[in-house]
Amino acid sequence: MNLKDIFTFSLIGVSVLLVIVILLQQKEGGLSTVFGGEGTVYRQKRGLAKGLHYFTVVLAVLFIALSIMVLFMQ
């Protein structure tokens, strides 16, 4: 197993984690938009939502970095 294989498997793992973390995040608006509410109130992320947001950013940067590394190893 060479270094390219390790980066490729890491890229697959990071991509699966990224999809899971994105799906766990709450959608904005909620049920009020169904009944005609606009939901234009800006709310700040707190607690777990804030942690998931930062974790998503870290995973996205890691995904881009690993993709570039795998690209240059070909």
OpenMM code with the backbone's topology and positions (N, CA, C; nanometers):
from openmm import Vec3, app, unit

residues = "MET ASN LEU LYS ASP ILE PHE THR PHE SER LEU ILE GLY VAL SER VAL LEU LEU VAL ILE VAL ILE LEU LEU GLN GLN LYS GLU GLY GLY LEU SER THR VAL PHE GLY GLY GLU GLY THR VAL TYR ARG GLN LYS ARG GLY LEU ALA LYS GLY LEU HIS TYR PHE THR VAL VAL LEU ALA VAL LEU PHE ILE ALA LEU SER ILE MET VAL LEU PHE MET GLN".split()
positions = [
    Vec3(0.0849, -0.1174, 0.0000),
    Vec3(0.0000, 0.0000, 0.0000),
    Vec3(0.0900, 0.1245, 0.0000),
    Vec3(0.0750, 0.2051, -0.1025),
    Vec3(0.1602, 0.3233, -0.1119),
    Vec3(0.0870, 0.4470, -0.0597),
    Vec3(0.1540, 0.5598, -0.0671),
    Vec3(0.1017, 0.6841, -0.0122),
    Vec3(-0.0228, 0.7323, -0.0860),
    Vec3(-0.0281, 0.7088, -0.2167),
    Vec3(-0.1449, 0.7502, -0.2944),
    Vec3(-0.2693, 0.6754, -0.2488),
    Vec3(-0.2558, 0.5464, -0.2198),
    Vec3(-0.3696, 0.4678, -0.1720),
    Vec3(-0.4191, 0.5178, -0.0364),
    Vec3(-0.3267, 0.5539, 0.0503),
    Vec3(-0.3644, 0.6062, 0.1818),
    Vec3(-0.4425, 0.7358, 0.1669),
    Vec3(-0.3948, 0.8258, 0.0805),
    Vec3(-0.4659, 0.9523, 0.0577),
    Vec3(-0.6022, 0.9279, -0.0070),
    Vec3(-0.6110, 0.8298, -0.0956),
    Vec3(-0.7389, 0.7995, -0.1615),
    Vec3(-0.8405, 0.7467, -0.0610),
    Vec3(-0.7993, 0.6543, 0.0261),
    Vec3(-0.8903, 0.6019, 0.1274),
    Vec3(-0.9281, 0.7100, 0.2290),
    Vec3(-0.8337, 0.7985, 0.2604),
    Vec3(-0.8648, 0.9102, 0.3495),
    Vec3(-0.9663, 1.0034, 0.2849),
    Vec3(-0.9530, 1.0264, 0.1558),
    Vec3(-1.0465, 1.1116, 0.0825),
    Vec3(-1.1871, 1.0519, 0.0832),
    Vec3(-1.1964, 0.9214, 0.0675),
    Vec3(-1.3271, 0.8553, 0.0722),
    Vec3(-1.3891, 0.8695, 0.2112),
    Vec3(-1.3102, 0.8501, 0.3149),
    Vec3(-1.3597, 0.8639, 0.4522),
    Vec3(-1.4061, 1.0046, 0.4835),
    Vec3(-1.3271, 1.1041, 0.4417),
    Vec3(-1.3641, 1.2438, 0.4656),
    Vec3(-1.4907, 1.2794, 0.3884),
    Vec3(-1.5049, 1.2281, 0.2663),
    Vec3(-1.6244, 1.2599, 0.1885),
    Vec3(-1.7497, 1.1998, 0.2513),
    Vec3(-1.7404, 1.0779, 0.3050),
    Vec3(-1.8552, 1.0171, 0.3723),
    Vec3(-1.8912, 1.0972, 0.4977),
    Vec3(-1.7920, 1.1346, 0.5765),
    Vec3(-1.8163, 1.2174, 0.6951),
    Vec3(-1.8779, 1.3514, 0.6582),
    Vec3(-1.8312, 1.4117, 0.5498),
    Vec3(-1.8835, 1.5402, 0.5061),
    Vec3(-2.0304, 1.5299, 0.4681),
    Vec3(-2.0680, 1.4248, 0.3990),
    Vec3(-2.2084, 1.4049, 0.3623),
    Vec3(-2.2944, 1.3864, 0.4872),
    Vec3(-2.2472, 1.3073, 0.5830),
    Vec3(-2.3225, 1.2831, 0.7060),
    Vec3(-2.3408, 1.4112, 0.7852),
    Vec3(-2.2339, 1.4903, 0.7994),
    Vec3(-2.2416, 1.6135, 0.8773),
    Vec3(-2.3344, 1.7146, 0.8097),
    Vec3(-2.3320, 1.7217, 0.6779),
    Vec3(-2.4209, 1.8135, 0.6065),
    Vec3(-2.5659, 1.7713, 0.6256),
    Vec3(-2.5937, 1.6422, 0.6211),
    Vec3(-2.7306, 1.5947, 0.6396),
    Vec3(-2.7807, 1.6129, 0.7825),
    Vec3(-2.6905, 1.6198, 0.8801),
    Vec3(-2.7308, 1.6387, 1.0193),
    Vec3(-2.7680, 1.7834, 1.0516),
    Vec3(-2.7257, 1.8763, 0.9698),
    Vec3(-2.7529, 2.0169, 0.9993),
    Vec3(-2.9002, 2.0479, 0.9783),
    Vec3(-2.9522, 2.1369, 1.0628),
    Vec3(-3.0929, 2.1752, 1.0545),
    Vec3(-3.1159, 2.2684, 0.9377),
    Vec3(-3.2333, 2.2555, 0.8795),
    Vec3(-3.2698, 2.3451, 0.7713),
    Vec3(-3.3308, 2.4710, 0.8302),
    Vec3(-3.3102, 2.5832, 0.7651),
    Vec3(-3.3645, 2.7108, 0.8104),
    Vec3(-3.5123, 2.7208, 0.7757),
    Vec3(-3.5863, 2.7925, 0.8524),
    Vec3(-3.7257, 2.8185, 0.8218),
    Vec3(-3.8215, 2.7396, 0.9065),
    Vec3(-3.8079, 2.6114, 0.9101),
    Vec3(-3.8959, 2.5293, 0.9899),
    Vec3(-4.0362, 2.5207, 0.9339),
    Vec3(-4.1321, 2.4939, 1.0205),
    Vec3(-4.2701, 2.4724, 0.9798),
    Vec3(-4.3425, 2.6020, 0.9486),
    Vec3(-4.2922, 2.7147, 0.9943),
    Vec3(-4.3624, 2.8415, 0.9712),
    Vec3(-4.3686, 2.8790, 0.8238),
    Vec3(-4.2757, 2.8330, 0.7416),
    Vec3(-4.2781, 2.8660, 0.5993),
    Vec3(-4.3895, 2.7932, 0.5263),
    Vec3(-4.4396, 2.6835, 0.5826),
    Vec3(-4.5488, 2.6090, 0.5199),
    Vec3(-4.6776, 2.6903, 0.5226),
    Vec3(-4.6993, 2.7650, 0.6306),
    Vec3(-4.8227, 2.8406, 0.6484),
    Vec3(-4.8094, 2.9859, 0.6070),
    Vec3(-4.7117, 3.0193, 0.5272),
    Vec3(-4.7002, 3.1534, 0.4728),
    Vec3(-4.6018, 3.2435, 0.5447),
    Vec3(-4.5410, 3.1983, 0.6502),
    Vec3(-4.4413, 3.2802, 0.7184),
    Vec3(-4.3149, 3.2893, 0.6354),
    Vec3(-4.2553, 3.4064, 0.6347),
    Vec3(-4.1367, 3.4249, 0.5506),
    Vec3(-4.0113, 3.3681, 0.6134),
    Vec3(-4.0005, 3.3732, 0.7434),
    Vec3(-3.8824, 3.3188, 0.8086),
    Vec3(-3.7563, 3.3969, 0.7783),
    Vec3(-3.7658, 3.5294, 0.7674),
    Vec3(-3.6495, 3.6099, 0.7329),
    Vec3(-3.5727, 3.6567, 0.8561),
    Vec3(-3.6061, 3.6049, 0.9721),
    Vec3(-3.5378, 3.6436, 1.0943),
    Vec3(-3.4016, 3.5757, 1.0972),
    Vec3(-3.2978, 3.6547, 1.1211),
    Vec3(-3.1629, 3.5989, 1.1293),
    Vec3(-3.1405, 3.5465, 1.2700),
    Vec3(-3.1046, 3.4200, 1.2777),
    Vec3(-3.0735, 3.3615, 1.4070),
    Vec3(-2.9299, 3.3136, 1.4074),
    Vec3(-2.8658, 3.3304, 1.5212),
    Vec3(-2.7273, 3.2888, 1.5348),
    Vec3(-2.7212, 3.1407, 1.5704),
    Vec3(-2.6241, 3.0706, 1.5142),
    Vec3(-2.6075, 2.9287, 1.5452),
    Vec3(-2.5559, 2.9151, 1.6877),
    Vec3(-2.6096, 2.8165, 1.7589),
    Vec3(-2.5675, 2.7951, 1.8969),
    Vec3(-2.5487, 2.6475, 1.9226),
    Vec3(-2.4648, 2.6178, 2.0173),
    Vec3(-2.4477, 2.4805, 2.0649),
    Vec3(-2.4019, 2.3832, 1.9591),
    Vec3(-2.4797, 2.2769, 1.9442),
    Vec3(-2.4446, 2.1695, 1.8523),
    Vec3(-2.4450, 2.2166, 1.7073),
    Vec3(-2.5373, 2.3053, 1.6720),
    Vec3(-2.5433, 2.3560, 1.5340),
    Vec3(-2.4159, 2.4326, 1.4986),
    Vec3(-2.3642, 2.5077, 1.5945),
    Vec3(-2.2404, 2.5828, 1.5705),
    Vec3(-2.1210, 2.4875, 1.5556),
    Vec3(-2.1173, 2.3849, 1.6392),
    Vec3(-2.0107, 2.2857, 1.6300),
    Vec3(-2.0147, 2.2101, 1.4983),
    Vec3(-2.1354, 2.1724, 1.4541),
    Vec3(-2.1492, 2.1042, 1.3260),
    Vec3(-2.1064, 2.1938, 1.2102),
    Vec3(-2.1375, 2.3232, 1.2224),
    Vec3(-2.0978, 2.4169, 1.1169),
    Vec3(-1.9452, 2.4240, 1.1055),
    Vec3(-1.8776, 2.4388, 1.2175),
    Vec3(-1.7312, 2.4460, 1.2146),
    Vec3(-1.6700, 2.3139, 1.1680),
    Vec3(-1.7281, 2.2020, 1.2111),
    Vec3(-1.6783, 2.0711, 1.1687),
    Vec3(-1.6967, 2.0524, 1.0183),
    Vec3(-1.8059, 2.1055, 0.9635),
    Vec3(-1.8298, 2.0988, 0.8189),
    Vec3(-1.7239, 2.1780, 0.7436),
    Vec3(-1.6905, 2.2959, 0.7943),
    Vec3(-1.5876, 2.3782, 0.7294),
    Vec3(-1.4526, 2.3084, 0.7320),
    Vec3(-1.4180, 2.2489, 0.8455),
    Vec3(-1.2900, 2.1775, 0.8578),
    Vec3(-1.2860, 2.0590, 0.7618),
    Vec3(-1.3951, 1.9828, 0.7551),
    Vec3(-1.3996, 1.8684, 0.6643),
    Vec3(-1.3928, 1.9121, 0.5184),
    Vec3(-1.4561, 2.0236, 0.4846),
    Vec3(-1.4518, 2.0723, 0.3462),
    Vec3(-1.3098, 2.1131, 0.3071),
    Vec3(-1.2401, 2.1812, 0.3967),
    Vec3(-1.1019, 2.2208, 0.3683),
    Vec3(-1.0131, 2.0977, 0.3566),
    Vec3(-1.0331, 1.9999, 0.4438),
    Vec3(-0.9563, 1.8757, 0.4386),
    Vec3(-0.9853, 1.7994, 0.3097),
    Vec3(-1.1109, 1.7988, 0.2670),
    Vec3(-1.1495, 1.7328, 0.1425),
    Vec3(-1.0792, 1.7966, 0.0231),
    Vec3(-1.0760, 1.9286, 0.0187),
    Vec3(-1.0097, 1.9993, -0.0920),
    Vec3(-0.8600, 1.9712, -0.0914),
    Vec3(-0.7990, 1.9754, 0.0271),
    Vec3(-0.6547, 1.9510, 0.0370),
    Vec3(-0.6195, 1.8082, -0.0057),
    Vec3(-0.6972, 1.7103, 0.0398),
    Vec3(-0.6709, 1.5716, 0.0000),
    Vec3(-0.6943, 1.5517, -0.1494),
    Vec3(-0.7952, 1.6183, -0.2048),
    Vec3(-0.8210, 1.6058, -0.3489),
    Vec3(-0.7039, 1.6591, -0.4301),
    Vec3(-0.6489, 1.7704, -0.3876),
    Vec3(-0.5332, 1.8271, -0.4591),
    Vec3(-0.4119, 1.7362, -0.4469),
    Vec3(-0.3923, 1.6777, -0.3279),
    Vec3(-0.2787, 1.5864, -0.3090),
    Vec3(-0.2912, 1.4623, -0.3975),
    Vec3(-0.4119, 1.4048, -0.4026),
    Vec3(-0.4321, 1.2872, -0.4878),
    Vec3(-0.4154, 1.3230, -0.6342),
    Vec3(-0.4597, 1.4412, -0.6737),
    Vec3(-0.4467, 1.4856, -0.8120),
    Vec3(-0.2997, 1.4979, -0.8541),
    Vec3(-0.2173, 1.5539, -0.7660),
    Vec3(-0.0760, 1.5717, -0.8013),
    Vec3(0.0053, 1.4437, -0.7891),
    Vec3(-0.0479, 1.3405, -0.7255),
    Vec3(0.0260, 1.2149, -0.7132),
    Vec3(0.0054, 1.1248, -0.8350),
    Vec3(-0.0815, 1.1613, -0.9249),
    Vec3(-0.1050, 1.0772, -1.0428),
    Vec3(0.0031, 1.0921, -1.1454),
] * unit.nanometer
topology = app.Topology()
chain = topology.addChain("A")
for resn in residues:
    res = topology.addResidue(resn, chain)
    for name in ("N", "CA", "C"):
        topology.addAtom(name, app.Element.getBySymbol(name[0]), res)
